[in-house]
């Protein structure tokens, strides 16, 4: 990626209707979740995080309706639950916002916010961020993108929260389903000064940068071929559909997800209906 202040995928945002219910469901799939966080009044949202190595997953719910969370509320009303946004890691959000402005995208932000954090020793601290968004209308494959600068990484990447019964270690791929996967892949690549790779199975891959997860754009038929025997009930015609995790031990992953998933050629797979509209896959590398 040519952007100097943005590196690869930082985290995936899953918009959910029932925040505590979603957290309970992901715990049953073998994930360790942070305590529930509450964002500032301007944000009007709460979250649980699933911390991995260099990246993570965020379960995000609306607590109070605000102007800031209107796009997420629109997403849930239109589509239901699922992958609503993907964040990149920002080295410097202020400089990063100016980088995309120079490329013709008017940034939303930067915005500073924080949430309280209870540390493992019981002490109270805060997780502090500075974020900016690409324009809301620029949503390749139906996914909004933004960049997140972590001011206090030590209050987010807490070692006790990075150990999971399913042995998930990092994100490998974010899969987006689309009737026009090449067009949407090219759209994203333009937004991040990236490249598109055409894969043999008909997928189109956009590396997110550094050693972080790739974006993969596919048609619904290609998605079904990648995950044979997995029900796609609840999958959108266009939008983020799957998170692929690298797991240290697939036997442990299979045991952790239990009857919610199955093991096959694609690894250990959980259908969208069991994970708030997100297909989950655990692979060896």
QUIKA-V104666 format. One record per residue. N is the residue number from 1. SS is DSSP state (alpha for helix, beta for strand, coil for the rest). BURIAL is b if it has 9 or more other ideal C-beta (glycine too) atoms within 8 Angstrom, else e. Layout:
n=N ss=SS burial=BURIAL
n=N ss=SS burial=BURIAL
//
This chain:
n=1 ss=coil burial=b
n=2 ss=coil burial=e
n=3 ss=coil burial=b
n=4 ss=coil burial=e
n=5 ss=coil burial=b
n=6 ss=beta burial=b
n=7 ss=beta burial=b
n=8 ss=beta burial=b
n=9 ss=beta burial=b
n=10 ss=beta burial=b
n=11 ss=beta burial=b
n=12 ss=beta burial=b
n=13 ss=beta burial=b
n=14 ss=beta burial=b
n=15 ss=beta burial=b
n=16 ss=coil burial=b
n=17 ss=coil burial=e
n=18 ss=coil burial=e
n=19 ss=alpha burial=b
n=20 ss=alpha burial=e
n=21 ss=alpha burial=e
n=22 ss=alpha burial=b
n=23 ss=alpha burial=b
n=24 ss=alpha burial=e
n=25 ss=alpha burial=b
n=26 ss=alpha burial=b
n=27 ss=alpha burial=b
n=28 ss=alpha burial=e
n=29 ss=coil burial=b
n=30 ss=coil burial=b
n=31 ss=coil burial=b
n=32 ss=coil burial=b
n=33 ss=coil burial=b
n=34 ss=coil burial=b
n=35 ss=coil burial=e
n=36 ss=coil burial=b
n=37 ss=beta burial=b
n=38 ss=beta burial=e
n=39 ss=coil burial=b
n=40 ss=coil burial=e
n=41 ss=coil burial=e
n=42 ss=coil burial=e
n=43 ss=coil burial=b
n=44 ss=coil burial=b
n=45 ss=beta burial=b
n=46 ss=beta burial=b
n=47 ss=beta burial=b
n=48 ss=beta burial=b
n=49 ss=beta burial=b
n=50 ss=beta burial=b
n=51 ss=beta burial=b
n=52 ss=coil burial=b
n=53 ss=coil burial=e
n=54 ss=coil burial=e
n=55 ss=coil burial=b
n=56 ss=beta burial=b
n=57 ss=beta burial=b
n=58 ss=beta burial=b
n=59 ss=beta burial=b
n=60 ss=beta burial=b
n=61 ss=beta burial=b
n=62 ss=beta burial=b
n=63 ss=coil burial=e
n=64 ss=coil burial=e
n=65 ss=coil burial=e
n=66 ss=coil burial=b
n=67 ss=coil burial=e
n=68 ss=coil burial=e
n=69 ss=coil burial=b
n=70 ss=alpha burial=b
n=71 ss=alpha burial=e
n=72 ss=alpha burial=b
n=73 ss=alpha burial=b
n=74 ss=alpha burial=e
n=75 ss=alpha burial=b
n=76 ss=alpha burial=b
n=77 ss=alpha burial=e
n=78 ss=alpha burial=e
n=79 ss=coil burial=b
n=80 ss=coil burial=e
n=81 ss=coil burial=b
n=82 ss=beta burial=b
n=83 ss=beta burial=b
n=84 ss=beta burial=b
n=85 ss=beta burial=b
n=86 ss=beta burial=b
n=87 ss=beta burial=b
n=88 ss=beta burial=b
n=89 ss=beta burial=b
n=90 ss=beta burial=b
n=91 ss=coil burial=b
n=92 ss=coil burial=e
n=93 ss=alpha burial=b
n=94 ss=alpha burial=e
n=95 ss=alpha burial=b
n=96 ss=alpha burial=b
n=97 ss=alpha burial=b
n=98 ss=alpha burial=b
n=99 ss=alpha burial=b
n=100 ss=alpha burial=b
n=101 ss=alpha burial=b
n=102 ss=alpha burial=e
n=103 ss=coil burial=e
n=104 ss=coil burial=e
n=105 ss=coil burial=b
n=106 ss=coil burial=e
n=107 ss=coil burial=b
n=108 ss=beta burial=b
n=109 ss=beta burial=b
n=110 ss=beta burial=b
n=111 ss=beta burial=b
n=112 ss=beta burial=e
n=113 ss=beta burial=b
n=114 ss=beta burial=b
n=115 ss=beta burial=b
n=116 ss=beta burial=b
n=117 ss=beta burial=b
n=118 ss=beta burial=e
n=119 ss=coil burial=b
n=120 ss=coil burial=e
n=121 ss=coil burial=e
n=122 ss=coil burial=e
n=123 ss=coil burial=e
n=124 ss=beta burial=e
n=125 ss=beta burial=b
n=126 ss=beta burial=b
n=127 ss=beta burial=b
n=128 ss=beta burial=b
n=129 ss=beta burial=b
n=130 ss=beta burial=b
n=131 ss=beta burial=b
n=132 ss=beta burial=b
n=133 ss=beta burial=b
n=134 ss=coil burial=b
n=135 ss=coil burial=b
n=136 ss=coil burial=e
n=137 ss=coil burial=e
n=138 ss=coil burial=b
n=139 ss=coil burial=b
n=140 ss=alpha burial=b
n=141 ss=alpha burial=b
n=142 ss=alpha burial=b
n=143 ss=coil burial=b
n=144 ss=beta burial=b
n=145 ss=beta burial=b
n=146 ss=beta burial=b
n=147 ss=beta burial=b
n=148 ss=beta burial=b
n=149 ss=beta burial=b
n=150 ss=beta burial=b
n=151 ss=coil burial=e
n=152 ss=coil burial=b
n=153 ss=alpha burial=e
n=154 ss=alpha burial=e
n=155 ss=alpha burial=b
n=156 ss=coil burial=b
n=157 ss=coil burial=b
n=158 ss=coil burial=b
n=159 ss=alpha burial=e
n=160 ss=alpha burial=e
n=161 ss=alpha burial=b
n=162 ss=alpha burial=b
n=163 ss=coil burial=e
n=164 ss=coil burial=b
n=165 ss=coil burial=b
n=166 ss=coil burial=b
n=167 ss=coil burial=b
n=168 ss=beta burial=b
n=169 ss=beta burial=b
n=170 ss=beta burial=b
n=171 ss=beta burial=b
n=172 ss=beta burial=b
n=173 ss=beta burial=b
n=174 ss=beta burial=b
n=175 ss=beta burial=b
n=176 ss=beta burial=b
n=177 ss=beta burial=b
n=178 ss=coil burial=b
n=179 ss=coil burial=e
n=180 ss=coil burial=e
n=181 ss=alpha burial=b
n=182 ss=alpha burial=b
n=183 ss=alpha burial=e
n=184 ss=alpha burial=b
n=185 ss=alpha burial=b
n=186 ss=alpha burial=b
n=187 ss=alpha burial=b
n=188 ss=alpha burial=b
n=189 ss=alpha burial=b
n=190 ss=alpha burial=e
n=191 ss=alpha burial=b
n=192 ss=alpha burial=b
n=193 ss=coil burial=b
n=194 ss=coil burial=b
n=195 ss=coil burial=e
n=196 ss=coil burial=b
n=197 ss=beta burial=e
n=198 ss=beta burial=e
n=199 ss=coil burial=b
n=200 ss=coil burial=e
n=201 ss=coil burial=e
n=202 ss=coil burial=b
n=203 ss=coil burial=b
n=204 ss=beta burial=b
n=205 ss=beta burial=b
n=206 ss=beta burial=b
n=207 ss=beta burial=b
n=208 ss=coil burial=b
n=209 ss=coil burial=b
n=210 ss=coil burial=e
n=211 ss=coil burial=e
n=212 ss=coil burial=b
n=213 ss=coil burial=b
n=214 ss=beta burial=b
n=215 ss=beta burial=b
n=216 ss=beta burial=b
n=217 ss=beta burial=b
n=218 ss=beta burial=b
n=219 ss=coil burial=b
n=220 ss=alpha burial=b
n=221 ss=alpha burial=e
n=222 ss=alpha burial=b
n=223 ss=alpha burial=b
n=224 ss=alpha burial=b
n=225 ss=alpha burial=e
n=226 ss=alpha burial=b
n=227 ss=coil burial=b
n=228 ss=coil burial=b
n=229 ss=coil burial=e
n=230 ss=coil burial=b
n=231 ss=coil burial=e
n=232 ss=coil burial=b
n=233 ss=coil burial=e
n=234 ss=coil burial=e
n=235 ss=coil burial=b
n=236 ss=coil burial=b
n=237 ss=coil burial=e
n=238 ss=coil burial=b
n=239 ss=beta burial=b
n=240 ss=beta burial=b
n=241 ss=beta burial=b
n=242 ss=beta burial=b
n=243 ss=beta burial=b
n=244 ss=beta burial=b
n=245 ss=beta burial=b
n=246 ss=beta burial=b
n=247 ss=beta burial=b
n=248 ss=coil burial=e
n=249 ss=coil burial=e
n=250 ss=alpha burial=b
n=251 ss=alpha burial=e
n=252 ss=alpha burial=b
n=253 ss=alpha burial=b
n=254 ss=alpha burial=b
n=255 ss=alpha burial=b
n=256 ss=alpha burial=b
n=257 ss=alpha burial=b
n=258 ss=alpha burial=e
n=259 ss=alpha burial=e
n=260 ss=alpha burial=b
n=261 ss=beta burial=b
n=262 ss=beta burial=e
n=263 ss=beta burial=e
n=264 ss=beta burial=e
n=265 ss=coil burial=e
n=266 ss=coil burial=b
n=267 ss=beta burial=b
n=268 ss=beta burial=b
n=269 ss=beta burial=b
n=270 ss=beta burial=b
n=271 ss=coil burial=b
n=272 ss=alpha burial=b
n=273 ss=alpha burial=e
n=274 ss=alpha burial=b
n=275 ss=coil burial=b
n=276 ss=coil burial=b
n=277 ss=coil burial=b
n=278 ss=coil burial=b
n=279 ss=beta burial=b
n=280 ss=beta burial=b
n=281 ss=beta burial=b
n=282 ss=beta burial=b
n=283 ss=beta burial=b
n=284 ss=coil burial=e
n=285 ss=coil burial=e
//
